[in-house]
Amino acid sequence: MVWCAQEGHLLTITRKAGQAVLIGDGVRILVKEIRGRQVRLLIEADRKVPVYREELYKQIVAENERAAKGATDLLEHLE
């Protein structure tokens, strides 16, 4: 099954330490270590592929939205 946000399809994969998941031709995610409830992942991807922790990515998106709104507010004052 392929993940598709629009259709709500999700793929659940079980992996053990030392096993990997491949995404497309250029991303490999290896389960490096499992300690209790913490999993260490090794991500291999081209340097052009941005890789973020989800919470950091959400902060970046929120900041970009604030900046874009601020730019729109400034343009309204120029008219």
N, C-alpha and C positions, 0 to 999 in steps of 0.2 A: 504494500500500500504506500502511496506517496502522500506526503503531508501537503494539505492545501487549506489555508486559513478560510477561504471563501466557502468551501464546502464542509468545513469542520472535520476533515479527516486528520487523524493523528497516528503516528507510528510509535509504538512502545517497543524498545529493544532492551533485552537483558544482556549485560556484558559482565565479565569477570575481569579482575586485574590482569593486565597484559593483553586484553582483547581490544579491538578497535572497531570503529564505525567509519565508513567512507561516505562523504557527501559530495556528489558529483565527481568530477575528475581531479579536483584540486584541494579538497579538504579531508584530512584524516584526524579523527579524534580517538585517542588512545586512553583507556582507563589505566592510569599510571599506578594508583594506589588507592586502597579503601581502608579507612581507619574509622571504625564506629559509624557515625552518621556523616562523615566527611569523605568526599571522593576527590581525588586529584586527577585532573585531566591534562593530557599533553595534546595540544592542537597544532597540527602541521598544515600551513596554508601559505599561499603566495603572499609576499609582503604587501601586495596591493589589496588584499582582502582584509577589511577591518574586522577585528575580533574584540568584542567588549563583553564585560560582565553585564548581565541584564540591568541591574540597578544603575550602573554608570551610563549605559545607553539611554535609559529613561531620563536621566538628568540632562544628558546632552540634547535630547529631543525637546524637553521642556524649556531649556535655555534658548534653543533655536527658535521655538515658538514665541517666547517672550521678546527676543530680539526682533523677530519679524513684525510682531505687533507694535513694538516701539517705533520701528521704521515707518509703519503705516500711519501711526499717530503723528509723526513728524511731517509726513507728506500732507496730511489734512491741514496742518497749520500754514503750509506754504500757499495754499489756494487763496 
